[in-house]
Amino acid sequence: MVNFTFIHAADIHLDSPLVGLSAYEGAPLELLRDAPRAAFRNLVDEAIREQVNFMVIAGDLYDGNWPDFNTGLFFTQEMGRLNRENIPVFIVNGNHDAQSKLTKQLSPLDNVTVFTSRNAETHQIVDIDVALHGQSFRNAKTEENLAINYPAAIPNCFNIGILHTAVEGHAAHASYAPCAISDLVDKEYDYWALGHVHEYKVLKTSPLIAFPGNIQGRHIRETGPRGALLVTVENDKPSIERLFVDTIRWHHLDVNVEAAQSFDDVVQLTRHQLQSLIQDDFDGLPLAVRVTISGSTRAHGELFGLERQLRQEILATAIALSEDKLWIEKVKLATTPTLDKASIEARSDAIADLQAYLDKAGNDEDLQQTIIGELMELVNKVPLDLIDITPELQSIQAGDIKDQLDSVSQGLIAHMSSGEGAK
């Protein structure tokens, strides 16, 4: 039996549009815009360096129809590099690139095989006894179980299933081409190359069933290293190694400021955490960082209403620490006051009166509806992509502002009582 290697990748999302990043001051737009392409170049570099026998892409190579024809030209160029190294590529289309009209305008590539959407089919690599089974999505909302119609394993071959799917119980994404692990096991394939879930996951080791995750994080919900899988097959037994090809890495930094007494203390604590983060290196990649300031702190009142100023301070700190390696995507305040509600209610002063009024406002549905109506005028002017990444705006759209009222109430009370209530 011939030993061989291949790369299993998925969810490339070439030229994926930026999601609300232009709204963030100081965003490295060019770096972020080029990140999917740069990661794909790295992936091709790895395939050539490892001299793999072939590559598998399990869906969502593109992100819908291309923004312009350059997307297709870039892909053709990279496939040409692989073709010159005699590395074939096998692709299934997923929900994002299902039957893309622009894809059909590309001339056929000698080393690229795209599985049909009409039915599951098999392609063989005879010289190494490999059989690849796959089916592309016919349309974006493919909701039937494709796996059950995949062909039987071919005897005396290493059988690989390529499928873009939301496996039951393992997908936080939309439930496209859903199936159960048992559906995959029943096919008696040796390896299942899955796509659609953007996180690296091994669902089963025998047979080996895996999601490689996407090759480049695109926003703060996709933190940590990203890449593909190098699959080595020896004596019919596959093993996997992660290949990290991302070019910018997203990270969530939680800064606990319980010890802080003031705004300046919060900035200094954050600085120390950012210094430690840079020292961790992260493979030398630039970092896009969301900073969450948390903890029950005496500084809570002083921070109220100063989120923008705090972001400016932290952004300046990040630039001073590493101008080209660190970008602060957002600063989120999640602190709580040290002065509890019971202590405030026990008082008999203006602060206690304010607390009582705010409590009443938080339970007054008519007042809340009036506030929502006024806020909706603002929300209707906000770009949709910004709403998609801003939970507070989504809550206003849904007509639910109770959490925001509670947060504002806590901050205002803490701010007013910070001088004497925190003593």
Secondary structure by P-SEA (a helix, b strand, c coil): cccbbbbbbccccccccccccccccccaaaaaaaaaaaaaaaaaaaaaaacccbbbbcccccccccccaaaaaaaaaaaaaaaaacbbbbbbbccccccccccccccccccbbbbbccccccccccccbbbbbbcccccccccccccccccccccccbbbbbbbccccccccccccccccaaaaaaaccccccccccccccccccccbbbbcccccccccccccbbbbbbccccccbbbbbbbbbccbbbbbbbbbccccccaaaaaaaaaaaaaaaaaacccccccbbbbbbbcccccccccccaaaaaaaaaaaaaaaacccccccccccccccccccaaaaaacccaaaaaaaaaaaaaacaaaaaaaaaaaaaaaaaccaaaaaacaaaaaaaaccaaaaaaaaaaaaaaaaacccccc
